[in-house]
Amino acid sequence: MVSGATTFSRILGLIREQVMAYFFGAGMATDAFVAAFRIPNLLRDMFAEGALSAAFVPVFKEKAVKESTQEAFSLANVVISAVLIVVGLIVLLGIVAAPAIVYIMAHGFTDSPDKFDLTVGLSRVMMVYLLLVSLSALVMGMLNSFGRFGIPALSPAMFNLGTVLTVFCLYHYFNQPAYTLAIGVIVGGVGQVAVQLPSLLRIGYRFHFRLSFLDEGLKRVVRLLTPMIVGLSAGRVNILVSTLLASFLMEGAISYLNYAYRLMHFPLGVFAVALGTVALPKASELVARGEHDKLGRTFEEAIGANLFVVVPSAVFLAVMGRDVIELIYQWGAFSAVSSERTALALLHYSYGLIGFAAVRVTVPFFYAFKDSRKPMIASIISVAINLILYYPMIRLLDFAGLAAATSIAGLVNFILLLRWLPALGIDISMARVGLKTFRMLVAAAAAFYISRLMPYQFAFDPATLPGRIVQLVVPLLFAALLYLLFCFILRVREVGLLKRFFVRK
């Protein structure tokens, strides 16, 4: 259910990127918007979707299981009230300090005053999104804890829809049309909260402002939240440094990396984030009930399902990334040169997808035990490796080196977390996970290599829309069938689970 809703949201996200590519291409306006949105987006990852919900759900779920639903709702009132005050102040501070933040984060823009001023203006407009997405994340956590996954997973679609409609409706009314993107972010943020409110009312929750910083439940959330913020802050240092370095590189470098990152994020969001979203309340419930013996099986099922889809997705983006980019982005102001450079960045994000996705599924099992310290340490170590790799990778691959360094660090992060899981008492085998991943890689690589040899282009001109669709979809479908066949031959367990699922349906 979560994957289905997230797929719809991600498709709208790709349409949003298409709209941005069509209207703005890969130049000053998109560089400014991407850099400006990084500021509330980084804070969102730290305070909202990345840490706040992960700290809130285990405590909220424990309250509901061990005490009562009303006690859980009372905790939610305290946490939401605190967020309104604290995050509201952060938003105001961000609006005032926007010039200084942009100066540090995208210092290369100072050579172009118009670009710098546009970035500052856009960041001020979008700073309010941080408060909206924080509230959305808390509501999502509450609904997930009650087994409601569909509407919360659909809520990001409202964000994408709001952005797209705003650009279409307001583009011709602004002297600087890039502001339509920023306004769209706010419109989308409001929609992201509003679409979840009916479900929240149906589970019986009613908000009452209750500010109590001494509340024991809030203290527990904050104790969990603090190391999460440190760990996520460390991870976001990479994005800040990456943006700073890219601002000194060729015009459009930030845009190429952003377009590639968004494509890589499609399978990450559809499968890995969906599994992580479901795994957190499930694992938290098993821990709260003391059923630790079931955690090992739950983890291996989650990571197996994750890798079964993400590994071929990574190979697909590496092998056929240029075809994807030409179909989705290469229209209007987006040129063939932009496609080539975006494809290079996507190639080096592709292998990191496996690490990023696996981390999304692994971290919730630490959070279920209220252990946010180990993920923090793993994040800090991976950031250090990333920063060390930036210079040699840029020398070797130019702007794509930033993607390569980030991908290597993501793989290291997952390996560290996997090694530390048994310390929690979760019975897993690294060798078994490693062998399963290797088999999937072999199956995916063979499938896409064979599918690329097919003579599928003879009937259509690859410069036309039908030609681009055929060029992408036919080998993709053939590769998917081959992948399932090769996984069956290599005895990958997930093929049998998939077969039983469809037979049962």
N, C-alpha and C positions, 0 to 999 in steps of 0.2 A: 504494500500500500504506500509506504513512504517512498520507495523507489519510483513508483508510478507518478505520484504527485510531484516528486522532485524532478523527474524527467520532464514533465510539463513545464515546471518552473525554469529548468535549464534551457529548454527550447526557446522559451520567451527571453531568457538571458542572451541566447545566441542572436535572437532577432534584435534585441537591444543593441548588441555589438554590431550587427549588420547595419542598423539604422545609423549608429555613430560613424561607422566606416563609410557609409554612403554619403552622409551629409558633411562629414568633417575630414575624412581620409585619415592619414597618419602624419600630422604636422603640428603646428603650434597649438591649435585649439585642443586637440586630443591629448597632447603632451601635458598641457596646463590642467585639463580636467582630470586626467589620471593622477597627476601629482597632487592635485588639490583633494581628490577623493581618498587618497591614501591616508590623509590625516584622520578624518572621522572613521575610516575603515580600520585603521590600525587600532584606534581606541575601541572600536566595536569588537574586534577580535579579543582584546584584552579584558574589557569590562563586561561585554554582553555575551555574544554567542560562544566565544571561546572559553571564558572562565566563569562568568556569573552563573550561567545556566548549569554548568558542570558542578559548581560548588553548591548550588541551591537544590538540585534534584535529589542527591542522596539524603540530605537532611530532611527535605520535604517528604520524601517517600518513607523514611524511617518514622517520622511523626505520624503519617497516615496509617502505617502498619502497626506500630507499637502503642500509639495513643488513640487518636481519633481524627476523622476528617476535619472536624471543626478546629482542632489544634493545628493541623497542617494549614488550614486557611488563615488562621490567626498569624502564623509565621509568615505566610505570603503577604499579609497586610503590612507587617513590620518591614519586610524586605523591600516591597514596592515603594513604601513611603520613604525609606532611606535612599533608594535609587533616585526617586524624584528630586530629592534635595542634593545629594552628592553629585550625581551625573549632571543635573541641571547647572550646578556651579562649574563643573568641568567644561560644559558647553559654553558658558559665558566667558570663562577664561580663554578657551580656544578661539573664540571670536575676537577677543581683544588682542591676543598674542599671535594671530594669524601671520602677520608680516615676519615676525621673528622665526616662527616655525618653518615657513616656506624658505626663508633665508638659509636656515640650517639644512633643511631636507632636500631642497633643489637649488643649491647655491649656483649651479651652472646657469640658471635662468637670469641671474643678475646682469648678465651681459646684454640681455634683451628686456628693457624696462616694461614694454607692453606685455610680454609673456609673464614676467614676474607679477605685475599688477593684476593681470587676469587670474593667475593662480591664487593670489590672496583673496580676490573677490569671490571666486568660486568656493574656496574653502570656508569662508565665512557663512555663505548661504547653506552649505551642506553640513555644517557642524551640528545643527539641530537633529540630524539623522541619528546621531549617537544616542540621544535620549529615547527616540522612537524605537530603535532596534533593541535597546536594553529592555524596555517594557515588553516588546514582542518576544524576546528570549525567555523572560520570566513566565509569560503566559504559555508559551510553547512547552516549557518545562513542567508546568502544572498539568496541562492537558496530556502530555506524554505519560506522566505519572499515573493518570487515570485511564491509560490505555487508549487515549484518543491521539492518533498519529496522522490521520489523513489531512485534516484542515491545517494543522500547524505546518506540515510539510508543504502544503500548497501556498502558505502565506508569502514566501519569497516571490512567488509568481506575481503577486500584487505589486511588489516593488518594481519588477521588470516591466509590467504592464503600465504602471504609472509613468515610468521614464519614457517609454516608447510613445505613449499618447501625448505626453507633454511636448516632446520634440516635434511631433507631427502638427500639433495644434498651435504652438507658439513660435516655431522657428522663424517665421517671416515677420514677427512683431518686435524683434530685438536687433539693435545695431550690432551687438555681439551675441550671436546665436548660441554660443557655448553655455550661456546662462540658462538656456532651456534644459540642458542636461542636469544642471544643479537643482533647478526647481523640480524637475522630474524625480530626483532622488528624494526630496521631501514629500512630494505627492505619493510616491511609492511607499515610503516609510509609514505614512498615515494608513494607507491601505493594508500594509503588513500587520498592523495592530488591529485595525477594525474588523478584518475578516475572521479573526479568532474570537472576538468577543461573544457572539451568540453561543459558541460551544462552551465558553467559560461560564456563561450564565446557566447553561443546561446542566453542568456538573454541580451547580448549587453555590458557586462562589459569588460573593458580593464584596466589592472593595470598600473598606473604611480606612481613612487615613489614620495611621497609628505609629507615631514616631517614637521609638524606644531603642536607643543605641545600647542599652544595658540588657536587652532581651537575650536570653541564653541561646535560643535558636539562631538569632542573627550573629551572635559571637562565633558560633560554630561555623556558620557560612563564611564569615570573614576569615576565620582561621584556615579554612580550606582555600579560600579565595586568594590569600596573600601569596603563597608560593606559586599558585597557578599564574597570577599576574606576573610574577618575577620570571617564570619559565616562558610565558607567552611574550613578555616584553623582550626577553632575550631573542626569541625567534623573530620578532618584528624588527629587531635591530638590522637583521639581514635585509628586510624590505627597505628600510630607511637608507641603509648604505647603498643598496642596489640602485634605488632611485637617485641618490646623490651622484653616484658614479655614472649612471646612464645619462644624467643631465649634462655631463661633460663630453659625452660621445656624440656620434652623428645625429643630426636632426631626425626625429622619429624613433630613436632608439627606445625611449620609454614606451611609445605606442606599440612597436613591434613586440616587445616583451609582454606588454599587457594583453594584446590580442592573442598571443600564444598561450599565456597563462590562463586566459578565460577558456580556451579550447581544452586545455589540460584539465581544467576544473570541472568540465562537463561530466566525465565518468567518475571523477572524485566525488562530486556532489550527489550524483544519481545513486551510486552504490556504496562508497565508503562512508560518507556522511550519514546516509540512510541507516546503514548497519550500526554505526556508532550511536545514532539517535535512539535506536531500539535497544541496543546493548546496555546503555547506561541505566535506565530504570529497571531492566531485567536483572542485571548483575547486582544493582543496589538492593533489589528485593531478595535475591538469593543470600546476600550477605546479611541483611536485616533478619532473615529467618534462620540463619545459621546453617544453610545448606551448601557448605563450601565444596562438598564432593561433586556437585554438579557444575561448578565453575569451569573446570578444565575442559569438559565436553562442550559447554556453551562457547568458550573462547575458540576452540578448534573448529567448531561449526561456523562461527562468525568469520574467522580469519580465512577459512577455506572458501566460503562463499564469496568473500571479498576478493581474494586472489584469483579465483576462477574467472571473474569478470574483468578485473583490473589488469591482469597480466596481458591478455590479448588486446585490451584497450591501449596499453602502452606500446605494444608492438605495432598496432594499427596507426597510432599517431606518428610513430617514428618512420614507418614505411610509406604511409599514404597521407602524411600531413599536408603536403603541397596541394593535393587534390581537394582536401577538406577546405583549406584556406581559399582556394580559387572559387569553390562553389559558394562558400558563405560570405566571404569578404570582398572578392575582386569585382566590385561593381562601383559605378560612380567615381568618386575621388580616390578610390583605393587601386593603386597601380600594380602591374606585374612585378615590379621591383619590390614593392611593399610585400607582396605575397612571398617572394623568394626569401626575403629577410625574416619575415614572420615564421616561415617554415623552418628556417635554421634555428630560431629560438625554440620552436616547438619540439624539434628533434632532441634538444638537450633538456627540455622539461619532461620528455616522455618517460625516460627511465627513472626519473625522480617520482613519477606518479605512483609507482609501486610502493616506495617508502612512505610518501605522504598518505596514501590510502591505508596502509597497514597501521600507521600511527593513529589514524582516526578511530580504528577499531580497537586498538590495544589500550590506549590511554583510559577509556571509560572503566576498564577493569581495575586500574589503580584508584580511580576516583571513587569507585564503589566501596573500596576499603578505606576511603577517606585519606588515602595516601597521595598527596599532590607533590610531595618532595622529590620522589624519583623522576617523574616526568619533567619536573623543573630542572634537575641536574642533567638529564639526557638532552633537554633543549639547549641548555647553556653550552654543553660540550659540542653539540652539532653546530651551534652558532659560531663557536670559536673555529671549528674546522672550515665553515663557510667563509669566514672573514680571511682566514689564511689562504684559501684557494682563489679568492677574487683576483688578486694581482696576476698570478701566473695564467689563470684561465682567460682573463681579458687580453693578455699578451698573445695568447694562442688563438682565441676565437672571437675577439672583439666583444661586441655587446652580448653575443650568445654565451660567452664565458660566464656571465652573471647567472644565466639559467643553469649552466652545467654545475657551477659551484653549489647552487641551491639544491639541485637534485642529489648530488653526492652526500651533502649534509643530511638530507631527508632520509636516505637509506641508512646512514649511520645511526640516526635517531631511532629508527625502528629496531635495528639490531640490538642496541643498548636496552631498550624497553623489553624486548623479547627475552633477553638474558636475565633480566631482573624479575620477570613475572613469577618464577617458581618460589622466590623469597616470600611472596604473599600467601603461599600455600596452594597455588593453582598448579595442578599437575599437567604440564605440557612437555612436549619433546621438541627441542630445537631442530634436531636431525630430521624428524618427521615433517615439520613445517618447511625446512630447507629443501628436502627431497621433493615435496609436493610442488613447491614453487619452481624448481628446476624442470620438472616434468611439464608443467604448464608452459614455461618459457620455450622448451623444445617444441611442444605441440603448436604453439602460436607462431613461432618463427618459421617452422616448416609450412604451416597453413598459408601464411601471407606470402612467403616466397613462391610457392606453387601458384597461388591465385594471381600474382603479378605477371606470370608467364602467359596468362590467357589472352587470346587475340580478341578483346572485347571492344576495341575502338573503331572497327572498320565501318560501322553503320551510321555513326554520328560524328559531326564536327566537334572536337573537344573545346572549341572556342564558344560554342553555344550552350545555353542552359541545359537542354536535353543531353548534349554530349558530356557535360561536366557531371551530370547526375549518373549517367551510365558508367562513366569513368571511375566513379566512386562506389556506387551501390553494388554493381555486379560483382566485382572482385571481393567486396566486403562480405556479401552473402555467401559466396563460394568459400571464402576463407573461414567464415563462421561454421559452415558444415564440416569442413576439413578439420577445424580445431576440435569440434566435438568428437569426430571419428578418431583423431590421434590421441585425445585424452582418454577415450574408451580403450584404445590399444595399450596405452601406457598405464592403465588402471588408476586413473585419477578418480577418487571416490565421489567427487561432486557431480560427475556425469550420472552416476546411478541415482543420487539424490534428486537431480533435476528430472530424470525419467520418472521416478516414483511420484514426484510432485505433480507432473502433468497427467499421469495415469490416475492419480487420486482425484484431480480436478475433473 
